[in-house]
């Protein structure tokens, strides 16, 4: 390249480089520097709220990701059917994913909060029973968070698996049908092995995103009852803003890295070792 070409390339790249450095490199580097003091992690381990939030995070991620992806995989087979009403139902099914996350989570909270809320009122009218006070019990509040998260994001992964199913050659499915394989056998011995790599990639991405999930927990349960359903993302927010200790908030957020990095490495190795030949 001539000097004029190099100068032109630098002129075009400089604004993007400046923005990337100002809004990505500098904030991340500064946050890592803030959370680099070992005393911060000693304070975290001494706080019972942190240990509970860590447990809630692992439970939220483990249950939420696996339930969401497994149901999405099954529903993708249902939406593969050619009937017109199923295609229309797919459009309705995608509505939760298209809704803004904050409004959707607030709506779910309103449906559960109070005796006159939608869910408890429906139980009283339909079955004549009083519904529980959802946010007064740890397991009910955490379950509400997980259900809201699965409901919000399952349509997205269903579309991903639907696209993966549509990429499977039709001849392979027809040959399995001719050989006498029913729907369950085709799923176990044909569909799932062919989608195994895609399933691992989705698990990897979903786990990474769910580790930092903030919106669902903050707007559905809000940590109720008495901060017992906090996850690391919401706890870091409270440390940084409510307790006016940003360094401790950053330390709480990045403390999940020793758990996340080995998981990512294990999934990537599993992805590279699984090769499916059509």
C-alpha positions in Angstrom: 0.0 0.0 0.0 1.2 3.5 -0.8 1.5 6.1 1.9 -1.6 7.9 0.7 -3.6 4.6 1.0 -2.2 4.0 4.5 -3.1 7.6 5.6 -6.6 7.2 4.1 -7.1 3.9 6.0 -6.0 5.5 9.2 -8.3 8.4 8.7 -11.3 6.1 8.3 -10.3 3.8 11.2 -9.3 6.5 13.7 -12.9 7.5 14.7 -13.9 3.9 15.2 -10.7 3.2 17.2 -11.3 6.2 19.4 -14.9 5.2 20.1 -13.9 1.6 20.8 -11.2 2.7 23.2 -13.4 5.3 24.9 -16.5 3.1 25.4 -15.1 -0.4 25.5 -11.4 -0.7 26.3 -11.2 2.1 28.9 -14.4 1.1 30.9 -13.5 -2.6 30.9 -9.9 -1.9 31.8 -10.9 0.6 34.5 -13.4 -1.9 36.0 -10.8 -4.7 36.1 -8.4 -2.3 37.8 -11.1 -1.4 40.4 -11.8 -5.0 41.1 -8.1 -6.1 41.3 -7.7 -5.6 45.1 -7.7 -9.0 47.0 -9.3 -7.3 50.0 -12.5 -6.8 48.0 -12.9 -10.6 47.5 -12.3 -11.2 51.2 -15.1 -8.8 51.9 -17.3 -10.6 49.5 -16.7 -14.0 51.0 -17.4 -12.6 54.4 -20.8 -11.4 53.3 -23.5 -14.1 53.6 -25.6 -12.2 51.0 -22.8 -12.7 48.4 -22.7 -16.5 49.0 -26.5 -16.7 48.7 -26.4 -14.7 45.5 -23.7 -16.9 44.1 -25.9 -20.0 44.8 -28.9 -18.2 43.3 -26.9 -17.4 40.2 -25.8 -21.0 39.7 -29.3 -22.3 40.2 -30.8 -19.6 37.9 -28.4 -20.3 35.1 -28.4 -24.1 35.5 -32.2 -24.5 35.5 -33.1 -21.6 33.3 -30.7 -22.4 30.4 -31.3 -26.1 30.4 -35.1 -25.9 30.6 -35.2 -23.1 28.0 -33.1 -24.9 25.4 -34.7 -28.3 25.9 -38.2 -26.9 25.5 -37.1 -24.8 22.6 -35.7 -27.9 20.9 -38.9 -29.8 21.4 -41.1 -26.9 20.2 -39.0 -26.4 17.1 -40.2 -29.8 16.0 -43.8 -28.8 16.6 -43.4 -25.7 14.5 -41.9 -27.7 11.6 -45.3 -29.0 10.7 -46.7 -27.5 7.5 -50.2 -26.6 8.7 -51.1 -22.9 8.2 -52.5 -22.5 11.7 -49.2 -23.6 13.2 -47.4 -20.9 11.2 -49.8 -18.4 12.6 -49.3 -19.8 16.1 -45.5 -19.3 15.6 -46.1 -15.6 15.0 -48.0 -15.4 18.3 -45.4 -17.5 20.1 -42.7 -15.0 19.1 -44.4 -12.1 20.7 -42.8 -12.4 24.2 -39.3 -12.3 22.6 -40.3 -9.1 20.6 -41.6 -7.3 23.7 -39.1 -5.0 25.5 -37.6 -7.0 28.4 -38.3 -4.3 31.1 -42.0 -4.0 30.3 -42.4 -7.8 30.0 -40.8 -8.4 33.4 -42.8 -5.6 35.1 -46.0 -7.1 33.7 -45.2 -10.5 35.1 -44.5 -8.9 38.5 -47.9 -7.2 38.4 -49.6 -10.5 37.6 -48.1 -12.1 40.8 -47.9 -9.2 43.3 -50.8 -9.0 45.7 -54.0 -10.9 46.4 -55.9 -9.1 43.6 -53.2 -9.9 41.0 -54.1 -11.8 37.9 -52.7 -15.2 38.8 -54.1 -15.3 42.4 -57.4 -13.9 41.2 -57.7 -16.5 38.5 -57.0 -19.3 41.0 -59.7 -17.9 43.3 -62.3 -17.6 40.5 -61.5 -20.9 38.7 -60.8 -23.2 41.6 -61.9 -21.3 44.7 -58.5 -21.5 46.3 -56.3 -18.7 47.6 -53.0 -18.3 45.8 -49.7 -18.0 47.6 -47.9 -14.7 48.3 -45.4 -15.3 45.6 -42.7 -12.9 46.7 -42.8 -13.9 50.4 -41.1 -17.3 49.8 -37.6 -17.8 48.4 -38.4 -20.7 46.2 -41.6 -19.2 44.8 -39.8 -15.9 44.0 -36.8 -17.6 42.4 -39.2 -19.8 40.5 -41.0 -16.8 39.2 -37.7 -15.3 38.0 -36.8 -18.5 36.2 -40.3 -18.9 34.6 -40.2 -15.3 33.4 -36.7 -15.7 32.0 -37.6 -18.9 30.1 -40.9 -17.4 28.8 -39.1 -14.3 27.5 -36.2 -15.9 25.7 -37.4 -19.4 24.7 -38.9 -18.1 21.4 -35.5 -16.8 20.2 -33.8 -20.2 20.7 -36.8 -22.0 19.2 -36.3 -20.0 16.0 -32.6 -21.0 16.0 -33.4 -24.7 16.4 -36.1 -24.4 13.8 -33.6 -23.1 11.3 -31.3 -26.0 12.2 -34.0 -28.5 11.6 -34.8 -27.0 8.3 -31.2 -27.4 7.2 -31.4 -31.2 7.7 -31.7 -32.8 4.3 -35.1 -34.1 3.6 -33.8 -37.3 2.1 -32.3 -38.3 5.4 -35.6 -38.0 7.2 -37.4 -39.8 4.4 -34.9 -42.7 4.5 -35.4 -43.0 8.3 -39.2 -43.1 7.8 -38.9 -45.8 5.2 -36.7 -47.9 7.5 -39.6 -47.8 10.1 -38.3 -45.1 12.5 -41.1 -43.4 14.3 -41.1 -39.8 15.5 -39.3 -40.5 18.8 -36.6 -42.7 17.2 -36.0 -40.1 14.5 -35.5 -37.4 17.1 -33.2 -39.5 19.3 -31.1 -41.2 16.5 -31.3 -38.6 13.7 -32.4 -35.1 14.6 -30.6 -34.6 17.9 -27.2 -36.0 16.7 -27.4 -33.7 13.7 -28.2 -30.7 15.9 -25.7 -31.6 18.6 -23.1 -29.0 17.6 -25.8 -26.3 17.3 -27.1 -27.3 20.7 -23.7 -26.9 22.2 -23.1 -23.5 20.6 -26.5 -22.3 21.9 -25.7 -23.6 25.4 -22.4 -21.8 25.3 -23.9 -18.5 24.3 -27.0 -18.8 26.5 -24.8 -19.6 29.6 -22.6 -16.6 28.9 -25.5 -14.2 28.5 -27.5 -15.7 31.5 -24.6 -15.3 33.9 -25.0 -11.5 33.6 -28.8 -11.5 33.5 -30.0 -8.4 35.4 -33.4 -7.4 34.0 -35.4 -10.4 34.9 -34.4 -10.6 38.6 -34.4 -6.9 39.2 -37.9 -6.3 37.8 -39.7 -9.5 38.6 -38.8 -10.4 42.2 -36.5 -7.4 43.0 -34.5 -9.6 45.3 -37.6 -10.4 47.5 -38.0 -11.7 50.0 -35.4 -9.6 51.9 -32.6 -9.9 49.3 -32.8 -13.7 49.2 -33.3 -14.0 45.4 -30.5 -11.7 44.4 -28.1 -12.9 41.7 -24.6 -11.6 41.2 -25.6 -9.0 38.6 -28.3 -7.4 40.8 -26.0 -7.7 43.9 -23.3 -5.9 42.1 -25.8 -3.1 41.2 -26.8 -2.7 44.9 -23.1 -2.7 46.0 -22.2 -0.1 43.5 -25.2 2.3 43.8 -27.2 1.5 47.0 -24.1 0.9 49.2 -22.0 3.5 47.3 -19.1 1.0 46.8 -18.4 0.7 43.1 -15.2 -1.3 43.6 -17.1 -4.0 45.5 -19.8 -4.1 42.9 -17.2 -4.6 40.2 -15.6 -7.4 42.2 -19.0 -9.1 42.6 -19.6 -8.9 38.9 -16.2 -10.3 37.8 -16.1 -13.0 40.6 -18.1 -15.2 38.3 -15.2 -15.5 35.8 -13.5 -18.4 37.5 -16.7 -20.3 37.0 -17.5 -19.1 33.5 -14.1 -19.5 31.9 -13.7 -23.2 32.6 -17.3 -23.8 31.4 -16.6 -22.0 28.2 -13.4 -23.9 27.6 -15.1 -27.2 28.3 -17.9 -26.5 25.9 -15.6 -25.3 23.2 -13.5 -28.5 23.4 -16.7 -30.5 23.3 -17.7 -28.5 20.2 -14.4 -29.2 18.4 -14.5 -32.9 19.2 -18.0 -33.5 18.0 -18.2 -33.9 14.2 -21.3 -35.0 12.5 -21.1 -36.4 9.0 -24.3 -36.3 6.9 
